[in-house]
Amino acid sequence: MPADPPLPAAADAIAALAARGDIAVRALLLGERLDLRRLDRAKPLATAPLALALPAAGGVAVLFRYGAAVLFGADEGATARLLAALAPFVAEPFASPETETARLRIGPGPPPAGDEGAIVLPHCAIEHLQLIADVLAKSLVLARYETVMAGMFDRIEPLAAELRARGRVNARGRVLLRQIGVVLGIQHRMVGRAETAEKPELLWDHPELERLHLHLAEEYELRERDRALDRKLDLAGRTVETLLGLVQARSSLRVEWYIVALILAELGLALYTLPPLR
Protein backbone atom coordinates (compact mmCIF):
# COMPACT_ATOMS: atom_id res chain seq x y z
CA MET A 1 0.00 0.00 0.00
CA PRO A 2 1.53 3.38 -0.97
CA ALA A 3 2.52 5.68 1.85
CA ASP A 4 0.48 8.83 2.34
CA PRO A 5 2.30 12.06 1.47
CA PRO A 6 3.60 14.08 4.42
CA LEU A 7 1.36 16.92 5.52
CA PRO A 8 2.44 20.59 5.42
CA ALA A 9 2.96 20.79 9.20
CA ALA A 10 5.78 18.27 8.86
CA ALA A 11 8.06 20.89 7.32
CA ASP A 12 7.82 23.08 10.43
CA ALA A 13 8.47 20.16 12.79
CA ILE A 14 11.48 19.02 10.77
CA ALA A 15 12.85 22.55 10.59
CA ALA A 16 12.67 22.83 14.39
CA LEU A 17 14.56 19.55 14.76
CA ALA A 18 17.13 20.39 12.10
CA ALA A 19 17.92 23.66 13.85
CA ARG A 20 19.26 21.67 16.81
CA GLY A 21 21.70 19.70 14.67
CA ASP A 22 22.18 17.02 17.33
CA ILE A 23 19.01 15.12 18.22
CA ALA A 24 18.42 12.45 20.86
CA VAL A 25 16.41 9.46 19.63
CA ARG A 26 14.68 7.07 21.98
CA ALA A 27 12.71 3.98 20.97
CA LEU A 28 10.38 2.11 23.34
CA LEU A 29 8.43 -1.12 22.96
CA LEU A 30 5.44 -0.45 25.20
CA GLY A 31 3.33 -3.58 24.76
CA GLU A 32 2.03 -6.19 22.36
CA ARG A 33 -0.14 -3.76 20.39
CA LEU A 34 -0.84 -0.06 20.05
CA ASP A 35 -4.35 0.81 18.84
CA LEU A 36 -3.58 3.63 16.43
CA ARG A 37 -7.18 3.78 15.21
CA ARG A 38 -8.32 5.13 18.57
CA LEU A 39 -5.69 7.84 18.75
CA ASP A 40 -6.49 11.46 17.96
CA ARG A 41 -5.06 11.71 14.46
CA ALA A 42 -6.46 15.13 13.56
CA LYS A 43 -3.04 16.64 12.86
CA PRO A 44 -0.51 13.94 12.00
CA LEU A 45 2.75 14.84 10.30
CA ALA A 46 2.54 11.64 8.23
CA THR A 47 0.42 8.52 8.40
CA ALA A 48 2.36 5.51 7.13
CA PRO A 49 3.75 5.03 9.72
CA LEU A 50 1.94 7.50 11.95
CA ALA A 51 4.10 10.50 12.92
CA LEU A 52 2.94 13.12 15.43
CA ALA A 53 4.43 16.42 16.53
CA LEU A 54 5.40 16.96 20.17
CA PRO A 55 4.76 20.72 20.32
CA ALA A 56 6.01 21.40 23.83
CA ALA A 57 9.34 19.70 23.14
CA GLY A 58 9.63 20.59 19.48
CA GLY A 59 10.05 16.90 18.76
CA VAL A 60 8.44 14.15 16.71
CA ALA A 61 7.01 10.75 17.68
CA VAL A 62 6.57 7.86 15.24
CA LEU A 63 4.15 5.15 16.37
CA PHE A 64 3.67 1.55 15.26
CA ARG A 65 0.70 -0.75 15.74
CA TYR A 66 2.91 -3.53 17.14
CA GLY A 67 3.49 -1.46 20.28
CA ALA A 68 6.57 0.63 19.47
CA ALA A 69 7.05 4.38 19.83
CA VAL A 70 10.15 6.21 18.57
CA LEU A 71 10.77 9.73 19.84
CA PHE A 72 13.00 12.34 18.22
CA GLY A 73 14.15 15.32 20.26
CA ALA A 74 11.87 14.63 23.23
CA ASP A 75 13.06 15.48 26.73
CA GLU A 76 12.06 13.49 29.82
CA GLY A 77 8.96 15.60 30.40
CA ALA A 78 7.70 15.24 26.84
CA THR A 79 8.42 11.52 26.92
CA ALA A 80 6.47 11.06 30.16
CA ARG A 81 3.50 13.03 28.80
CA LEU A 82 3.41 11.02 25.59
CA LEU A 83 3.62 7.68 27.41
CA ALA A 84 0.79 8.74 29.72
CA ALA A 85 -1.32 9.74 26.70
CA LEU A 86 -0.59 6.43 24.94
CA ALA A 87 -1.22 4.21 27.98
CA PRO A 88 -4.99 3.70 27.33
CA PHE A 89 -4.24 2.50 23.81
CA VAL A 90 -1.53 -0.05 24.68
CA ALA A 91 -2.73 -3.67 24.75
CA GLU A 92 -0.88 -6.05 27.07
CA PRO A 93 1.66 -3.47 28.25
CA PHE A 94 5.09 -4.69 29.29
CA ALA A 95 6.14 -4.19 32.90
CA SER A 96 9.64 -3.28 31.71
CA PRO A 97 9.49 -1.87 28.16
CA GLU A 98 12.39 -2.58 25.82
CA THR A 99 14.30 0.62 25.04
CA GLU A 100 16.98 1.67 22.59
CA THR A 101 18.69 5.01 22.13
CA ALA A 102 20.53 6.64 19.25
CA ARG A 103 21.72 10.05 18.14
CA LEU A 104 20.79 11.81 14.93
CA ARG A 105 22.97 14.54 13.49
CA ILE A 106 21.56 16.74 10.75
CA GLY A 107 24.08 18.74 8.77
CA PRO A 108 26.96 18.40 6.34
CA GLY A 109 30.20 16.67 7.18
CA PRO A 110 31.12 13.64 9.30
CA PRO A 111 30.28 13.46 13.02
CA PRO A 112 32.86 14.84 15.44
CA ALA A 113 35.43 12.55 17.03
CA GLY A 114 33.93 10.25 19.62
CA ASP A 115 30.46 10.41 18.04
CA GLU A 116 30.99 8.01 15.13
CA GLY A 117 27.97 5.94 16.16
CA ALA A 118 25.52 8.73 15.38
CA ILE A 119 23.15 8.56 12.41
CA VAL A 120 24.25 11.38 10.12
CA LEU A 121 22.02 13.03 7.52
CA PRO A 122 23.05 16.04 5.41
CA HIS A 123 19.40 17.11 5.38
CA CYS A 124 16.21 15.71 6.83
CA ALA A 125 12.58 15.18 5.87
CA ILE A 126 9.79 13.42 7.71
CA GLU A 127 10.45 10.31 5.60
CA HIS A 128 13.96 10.06 7.06
CA LEU A 129 12.53 10.03 10.59
CA GLN A 130 9.93 7.42 9.64
CA LEU A 131 12.61 5.18 8.15
CA ILE A 132 14.94 5.52 11.14
CA ALA A 133 12.00 4.82 13.45
CA ASP A 134 11.07 1.70 11.47
CA VAL A 135 14.56 0.21 11.89
CA LEU A 136 14.78 1.06 15.60
CA ALA A 137 11.28 -0.31 16.26
CA LYS A 138 12.06 -3.60 14.52
CA SER A 139 15.32 -3.84 16.45
CA LEU A 140 13.30 -3.53 19.66
CA VAL A 141 10.91 -6.30 18.60
CA LEU A 142 13.84 -8.60 17.86
CA ALA A 143 15.45 -7.73 21.21
CA ARG A 144 12.20 -8.50 23.02
CA TYR A 145 11.80 -11.94 21.50
CA GLU A 146 15.50 -12.74 21.74
CA THR A 147 15.03 -12.35 25.50
CA VAL A 148 11.85 -14.45 25.48
CA MET A 149 13.57 -17.23 23.52
CA ALA A 150 16.55 -17.22 25.89
CA GLY A 151 14.15 -17.82 28.78
CA MET A 152 12.39 -20.58 26.86
CA PHE A 153 15.66 -22.40 26.18
CA ASP A 154 16.48 -22.14 29.89
CA ARG A 155 13.24 -24.03 30.59
CA ILE A 156 13.63 -26.58 27.79
CA GLU A 157 17.28 -27.45 28.42
CA PRO A 158 16.69 -29.31 31.74
CA LEU A 159 13.95 -31.39 30.08
CA ALA A 160 16.25 -32.35 27.21
CA ALA A 161 19.02 -33.20 29.70
CA GLU A 162 16.61 -35.37 31.70
CA LEU A 163 15.55 -37.18 28.53
CA ARG A 164 19.18 -37.81 27.63
CA ALA A 165 20.13 -39.04 31.11
CA ARG A 166 17.04 -41.04 32.10
CA GLY A 167 15.38 -41.86 28.79
CA ARG A 168 12.16 -40.14 29.85
CA VAL A 169 10.94 -36.70 30.71
CA ASN A 170 8.95 -35.57 33.73
CA ALA A 171 6.79 -32.77 32.35
CA ARG A 172 3.10 -32.08 31.97
CA GLY A 173 1.54 -31.85 28.54
CA ARG A 174 -0.15 -28.57 29.45
CA VAL A 175 3.22 -26.95 30.23
CA LEU A 176 4.65 -28.08 26.89
CA LEU A 177 1.56 -26.91 25.02
CA ARG A 178 2.03 -23.50 26.63
CA GLN A 179 5.58 -23.35 25.26
CA ILE A 180 4.32 -24.23 21.78
CA GLY A 181 1.85 -21.37 22.15
CA VAL A 182 4.71 -19.00 22.98
CA VAL A 183 6.60 -20.05 19.83
CA LEU A 184 3.53 -19.61 17.62
CA GLY A 185 2.78 -16.24 19.21
CA ILE A 186 6.27 -14.92 18.52
CA GLN A 187 6.14 -16.11 14.91
CA HIS A 188 2.77 -14.43 14.42
CA ARG A 189 3.96 -11.11 15.82
CA MET A 190 7.24 -11.10 13.90
CA VAL A 191 5.72 -12.03 10.55
CA GLY A 192 2.18 -10.69 10.81
CA ARG A 193 2.68 -7.43 12.69
CA ALA A 194 6.23 -6.15 12.86
CA GLU A 195 7.36 -7.82 9.59
CA THR A 196 10.92 -7.71 10.90
CA ALA A 197 12.36 -9.36 7.79
CA GLU A 198 10.58 -7.06 5.33
CA LYS A 199 11.49 -3.67 3.93
CA PRO A 200 9.19 -0.83 5.02
CA GLU A 201 6.42 0.20 2.65
CA LEU A 202 7.85 3.71 2.78
CA LEU A 203 10.54 2.65 0.29
CA TRP A 204 7.95 2.07 -2.42
CA ASP A 205 7.28 5.81 -2.60
CA HIS A 206 10.80 6.89 -1.63
CA PRO A 207 13.29 4.58 -3.35
CA GLU A 208 15.98 7.22 -2.79
CA LEU A 209 15.99 6.12 0.87
CA GLU A 210 17.00 2.56 -0.04
CA ARG A 211 20.67 3.19 0.71
CA LEU A 212 19.92 4.70 4.12
CA HIS A 213 17.69 1.75 4.97
CA LEU A 214 20.36 -0.74 3.90
CA HIS A 215 22.95 1.04 6.06
CA LEU A 216 20.71 1.13 9.14
CA ALA A 217 19.51 -2.46 8.69
CA GLU A 218 23.13 -3.61 8.55
CA GLU A 219 24.08 -1.42 11.52
CA TYR A 220 21.37 -3.02 13.67
CA GLU A 221 21.84 -6.47 12.07
CA LEU A 222 18.12 -6.85 11.40
CA ARG A 223 18.41 -9.60 8.80
CA GLU A 224 20.98 -11.64 10.73
CA ARG A 225 19.06 -11.38 13.99
CA ASP A 226 15.78 -12.25 12.29
CA ARG A 227 17.32 -15.37 10.75
CA ALA A 228 18.95 -16.41 14.02
CA LEU A 229 15.69 -15.94 15.90
CA ASP A 230 13.80 -17.88 13.24
CA ARG A 231 16.24 -20.80 13.64
CA LYS A 232 15.81 -20.71 17.41
CA LEU A 233 12.03 -20.69 17.04
CA ASP A 234 12.20 -23.69 14.72
CA LEU A 235 14.51 -25.60 17.07
CA ALA A 236 12.45 -24.78 20.15
CA GLY A 237 9.22 -25.72 18.39
CA ARG A 238 10.54 -29.09 17.21
CA THR A 239 12.07 -29.85 20.62
CA VAL A 240 8.87 -29.09 22.52
CA GLU A 241 6.76 -31.04 20.03
CA THR A 242 9.07 -34.05 20.46
CA LEU A 243 8.84 -33.85 24.25
CA LEU A 244 5.07 -33.45 24.05
CA GLY A 245 4.84 -36.53 21.82
CA LEU A 246 6.80 -38.56 24.38
CA VAL A 247 4.62 -37.32 27.24
CA GLN A 248 1.43 -38.11 25.32
CA ALA A 249 2.74 -41.55 24.35
CA ARG A 250 3.56 -42.27 28.00
CA SER A 251 0.10 -41.08 29.03
CA SER A 252 -1.53 -43.26 26.36
CA LEU A 253 0.44 -46.29 27.57
CA ARG A 254 -0.58 -45.56 31.14
CA VAL A 255 -4.23 -45.31 30.10
CA GLU A 256 -3.95 -48.64 28.27
CA TRP A 257 -2.59 -50.27 31.43
CA TYR A 258 -5.43 -48.73 33.44
CA ILE A 259 -7.92 -50.22 30.99
CA VAL A 260 -6.28 -53.64 31.23
CA ALA A 261 -6.33 -53.41 35.03
CA LEU A 262 -10.02 -52.47 35.01
CA ILE A 263 -10.86 -55.37 32.71
CA LEU A 264 -8.97 -57.80 34.94
CA ALA A 265 -10.66 -56.37 38.03
CA GLU A 266 -14.08 -56.67 36.43
CA LEU A 267 -13.30 -60.23 35.33
CA GLY A 268 -12.12 -61.14 38.83
CA LEU A 269 -15.25 -59.63 40.35
CA ALA A 270 -17.43 -61.55 37.90
CA LEU A 271 -15.67 -64.81 38.74
CA TYR A 272 -15.99 -64.11 42.46
CA THR A 273 -19.73 -63.57 42.22
CA LEU A 274 -20.39 -66.71 40.17
CA PRO A 275 -22.16 -69.49 42.10
CA PRO A 276 -19.88 -72.40 42.97
CA LEU A 277 -19.92 -75.36 40.65
CA ARG A 278 -21.52 -78.55 41.96
Secondary structure, 3 states (H helix, E strand, C coil): CCCCCCCCHHHHHHHHHHHHCEEEEEEEEEEEEECHHHCCCCCCCEECCEEEEECCCCEEEEECCCCEEEEECCCHHHHHHHHHHHHHHEEEEEEEEEEEEEEEEECCCCCCCCCCCCEEECCCCHHHHHHHHHHHHHHHHHHHHHHHHHHHHHHHHHHHHHHHHHCCCCCCHHHHHHHHHHHHHHHHHHHHHHCCCCCCCHHHHCHHHHHHHHHHHHHCCHHHHHHHHHHHHHHHHHHHHHHHHHHHHHHHHHHHHHHHHHHHHHHHHHHHHCCCCC
